[in-house]
Amino acid sequence: MGAGHDHGHAHGAAAGGTATSAYRGRLRIALAITLGIVVVQIVGGVLADSLALVADSAHMATDALGLGMALLAIHFANRPPSERATFGYARAEILAALANCLLLLGAGGYVVYESVQRFVTPAQTEGRLALVFGVIGLVANLVSLSLLMRGQKESLNVRGAFLEVAADALGSVTVIVSSVVIMFTGWQPADPIASLVIALMIAPRTWKLLSETLSVLLEAAPKGVDMAEVRSHILATDGVEDVHDLHAWTITSGMPVLSAHVVVSSEALNAIGHEKMLHELQGCLGDHFDVEHCTFQLEPSGHAEHEARLCH
């Protein structure tokens, strides 16, 4: 029989829930700010007859929903493991990030549609009033961005919220520019054009987040972990003859996992024992790779062939 052992490093999520949970308070503040801007920009859009403001408020309403989902995901992610959910509900954060991507794509489509309609049916936008509300939105977005800046480097879910707020901030800048153009030139198409620019800013950031989220859901190797290098480090350990069934994936942001079956010579196992061999393997990977949980099964020479015969 092989010897199995699990080793956990106290990095990131392990120290106190998932990577996102550390930013729960900041997410709540960002949510409150975003909801406030939504109300303000809806009022401003109606008063100034500005599609750019209305479109930006719709985008921000979607962002508010995304922030709310991120907070809900933290609640589920911090629930303890169970007999059925052996890793707990940490993957809920990734599902929330995926939902945020879909919401962002939907918001972008809505803005494009409304912009085209405005070209067909022109309106008279009050540039000065739109400028005031655009500045208010920009200042509020910058506050939210400062709250989420650090967390977006550690959590896909927080990054999704950060990108949404960043797109909102750029949207506010676009509203300001279009308002200034209307104020000084009276050129009304500036408003729907600004709306289209907002939609175009949503797409690339959303696509990048979506690709990273799908990578986690498809259980691809964690970003920054070279599996060939991992294999080489394991094989370089004294007494190791081979490694198979080597897998690495990510449960959620800040929680990478690795498992492997390691073939060790009988002489090495007899000389140093299973425990010391496991410590050497764990030390080898711990020094070079930031993997949250490492699970090794030590096998003597010929054990893999024995398993293959049993399976057939």
C-alpha positions in Angstrom: 0.0 0.0 0.0 1.1 3.6 -0.6 1.4 6.1 2.2 -0.8 9.2 1.8 -0.2 12.5 3.5 -1.7 16.0 3.3 0.3 19.1 3.9 -1.1 22.6 4.2 0.8 25.9 4.1 -0.7 28.8 6.0 -0.8 31.2 3.0 -3.5 33.6 1.9 -6.9 32.0 2.2 -5.9 29.5 4.8 -5.2 32.0 7.4 -8.7 33.2 7.7 -11.1 31.9 5.1 -10.8 32.7 1.4 -8.8 35.5 -0.1 -12.0 37.5 -0.6 -13.2 37.3 3.0 -10.5 39.7 4.2 -12.1 42.4 2.1 -15.7 41.9 3.2 -15.9 45.3 4.9 -14.4 47.2 2.0 -16.8 45.4 -0.4 -19.7 46.5 1.7 -18.6 50.1 1.6 -18.0 49.9 -2.1 -21.5 48.5 -2.5 -23.1 51.3 -0.5 -21.2 53.9 -2.6 -22.2 52.2 -5.8 -25.9 52.1 -4.9 -25.7 55.8 -4.0 -24.2 56.7 -7.3 -26.8 54.7 -9.1 -29.6 56.8 -7.6 -27.7 60.1 -8.2 -27.0 59.3 -11.8 -30.5 58.1 -12.6 -31.8 61.4 -11.3 -29.1 63.3 -13.2 -29.7 61.4 -16.4 -33.4 62.2 -16.3 -32.9 65.9 -15.4 -30.1 66.4 -18.0 -31.7 64.0 -20.6 -28.3 62.3 -20.8 -28.1 58.8 -22.2 -24.5 58.5 -21.1 -25.5 59.1 -17.5 -28.5 56.7 -17.7 -26.3 54.1 -19.3 -23.6 54.5 -16.7 -26.2 54.2 -13.9 -27.5 51.0 -15.5 -23.9 49.7 -15.6 -23.4 50.7 -12.0 -26.6 49.0 -11.0 -25.2 45.8 -12.5 -22.0 46.4 -10.6 -24.0 46.8 -7.4 -25.6 43.4 -8.0 -22.1 42.0 -8.7 -20.8 43.4 -5.4 -23.8 42.0 -3.6 -23.2 38.6 -5.1 -19.5 38.8 -4.1 -20.6 39.4 -0.5 -23.1 36.5 -0.7 -20.3 34.3 -2.1 -18.1 35.1 0.9 -20.9 34.0 3.2 -21.1 30.6 1.5 -17.3 30.3 1.0 -16.7 30.6 4.8 -19.1 27.8 5.6 -17.2 24.7 7.0 -16.6 21.6 4.9 -19.2 18.8 5.2 -19.4 15.1 4.2 -20.7 16.1 0.8 -18.8 19.4 0.3 -15.4 18.3 1.4 -13.7 21.6 0.4 -16.6 23.6 1.8 -18.2 26.2 -0.4 -15.1 28.1 -1.4 -15.9 27.6 -5.1 -18.9 29.8 -4.7 -16.6 32.8 -5.1 -15.6 31.6 -8.6 -19.2 31.1 -9.5 -19.9 34.7 -8.4 -17.0 35.9 -10.5 -18.5 34.1 -13.5 -21.9 35.6 -12.9 -20.3 39.0 -12.7 -18.8 38.5 -16.2 -22.1 37.6 -17.6 -23.7 40.6 -16.0 -21.0 42.9 -17.4 -21.5 41.5 -20.9 -25.3 42.1 -20.6 -24.7 45.7 -19.4 -22.5 46.3 -22.4 -25.1 45.0 -24.8 -27.7 47.2 -23.2 -25.6 50.3 -23.6 -24.9 49.6 -27.3 -28.6 49.2 -28.0 -29.6 52.4 -26.2 -26.8 54.3 -28.0 -28.1 53.2 -31.4 -31.6 54.2 -30.4 -30.3 57.7 -29.4 -28.8 58.2 -32.9 -32.1 57.3 -34.5 -34.1 59.5 -32.1 -31.8 62.5 -31.1 -32.3 64.2 -27.8 -31.2 67.5 -26.2 -28.8 66.8 -23.4 -28.1 69.5 -20.8 -24.3 69.4 -20.8 -23.7 71.5 -17.7 -26.0 69.4 -15.5 -24.6 66.2 -16.9 -21.1 67.4 -16.1 -21.9 67.9 -12.4 -23.3 64.4 -12.0 -20.4 63.0 -14.0 -17.9 64.5 -11.6 -19.9 63.2 -8.6 -19.8 59.7 -10.1 -16.0 59.9 -10.8 -15.1 61.0 -7.2 -17.2 58.2 -5.7 -15.7 55.6 -8.0 -12.2 56.7 -7.1 -13.0 56.2 -3.4 -14.3 52.6 -4.2 -11.2 51.8 -6.3 -8.9 52.8 -3.4 -10.8 50.4 -1.2 -10.5 47.5 -3.6 -7.0 48.1 -5.0 -5.1 45.7 -2.8 -7.8 42.9 -2.7 -8.0 42.7 -6.5 -4.4 41.3 -6.6 -5.4 38.4 -4.3 -8.9 37.4 -5.2 -10.7 36.8 -8.6 -13.9 37.8 -7.0 -12.6 41.1 -5.6 -10.8 41.7 -9.0 -14.2 41.3 -10.7 -15.6 44.0 -8.4 -12.5 46.2 -8.9 -12.8 45.9 -12.7 -16.4 46.8 -12.6 -15.7 49.9 -10.5 -12.8 50.8 -12.8 -15.0 50.6 -15.8 -17.5 52.9 -14.0 -14.7 55.4 -13.3 -13.8 55.4 -16.9 -17.4 55.7 -17.8 -17.7 58.8 -15.6 -14.7 60.3 -17.3 -16.4 59.7 -20.7 -19.6 61.4 -19.4 -17.5 64.4 -18.3 -15.8 64.7 -21.7 -19.1 64.4 -23.6 -20.7 67.0 -21.3 -17.9 69.4 -21.9 -18.2 68.9 -25.7 -21.9 69.6 -25.5 -21.4 72.6 -23.3 -18.9 74.3 -25.6 -20.0 73.1 -29.1 -23.7 72.0 -28.7 -22.8 68.8 -30.6 -25.5 66.4 -29.2 -24.1 63.1 -30.8 -21.3 63.3 -28.2 -23.7 61.8 -25.6 -24.5 58.5 -27.5 -20.9 58.3 -28.6 -19.8 58.5 -25.0 -22.3 55.7 -24.3 -20.7 53.5 -26.9 -17.2 54.2 -25.5 -18.5 53.0 -22.1 -19.7 49.7 -23.7 -16.3 49.2 -25.5 -14.4 49.7 -22.2 -16.4 46.9 -20.6 -15.6 44.2 -23.1 -11.8 43.5 -22.8 -11.7 43.6 -19.0 -14.6 41.2 -18.8 -13.0 38.8 -21.3 -9.8 38.7 -19.3 -11.7 38.0 -16.0 -13.9 35.4 -17.8 -10.8 33.5 -19.1 -9.3 33.4 -15.6 -12.5 32.2 -14.1 -13.1 29.5 -16.6 -9.5 28.3 -16.1 -10.3 27.7 -12.4 -13.6 26.0 -13.2 -11.8 23.8 -15.8 -9.3 22.9 -13.1 -6.3 24.0 -15.1 -2.9 24.3 -13.4 -2.8 27.4 -11.1 -1.4 30.5 -12.7 2.4 30.7 -12.1 2.8 27.0 -11.4 4.9 25.2 -14.0 3.9 21.5 -13.8 7.1 20.4 -15.7 9.2 22.3 -13.1 7.1 20.7 -10.2 7.8 17.3 -11.7 11.5 18.0 -12.0 11.7 19.1 -8.3 10.0 16.0 -7.1 12.2 13.7 -9.3 15.3 15.5 -8.0 14.5 14.3 -4.4 16.9 11.6 -3.3 15.3 8.1 -3.6 12.5 9.2 -5.9 12.3 7.0 -9.0 9.2 8.3 -10.7 6.0 10.5 -10.2 2.6 9.9 -11.8 -1.0 11.1 -11.3 0.5 14.6 -10.8 -2.4 17.1 -10.6 -2.6 20.8 -9.6 -5.7 22.9 -9.6 -7.3 25.9 -7.8 -10.3 25.6 -5.5 -10.8 29.4 -5.3 -8.6 32.5 -5.2 -5.6 31.9 -3.0 -6.3 28.2 -2.5 -4.2 26.1 -5.0 -4.1 22.3 -4.5 -1.6 19.6 -5.6 -1.6 15.9 -5.4 0.8 13.2 -6.7 1.8 9.6 -6.5 5.5 9.4 -5.9 7.4 6.2 -6.5 10.3 5.8 -4.0 13.0 3.1 -4.0 12.6 0.5 -1.3 16.2 1.2 -0.1 15.3 4.9 0.4 12.1 4.1 2.3 13.9 1.6 4.5 16.8 4.0 5.2 14.9 7.2 6.0 11.2 6.1 6.5 8.0 7.4 5.1 7.7 10.5 7.4 11.1 11.9 6.5 10.5 11.3 2.8 7.2 13.2 3.0 8.9 16.1 4.9 11.6 16.3 2.2 9.0 16.4 -0.6 6.9 19.0 1.2 10.0 21.1 1.9 11.0 20.8 -1.7 7.7 22.2 -3.0 7.1 24.6 -0.2 10.4 26.4 -0.9 9.7 26.8 -4.6 5.9 26.9 -5.1 3.1 28.6 -3.3 0.6 25.6 -3.1 -2.0 25.7 -0.4 -2.5 21.9 0.0 0.0 19.2 -1.1 -1.1 15.5 -0.9 1.5 12.8 -1.7 1.0 9.1 -1.9 4.3 7.3 -1.5 4.6 4.0 -3.5 7.4 1.4 -3.6 8.7 0.3 -7.0 6.3 -1.8 -8.9 3.2 -0.6 -7.1 1.8 1.3 -10.1 1.9 -1.9 -12.2 0.1 -3.7 -9.3 -2.6 -1.0 -9.3 -3.0 -1.3 -13.1 -3.6 -5.1 -12.8 -6.2 -4.6 -10.1 -8.0 -2.0 -12.3 -8.2 -4.5 -15.2 
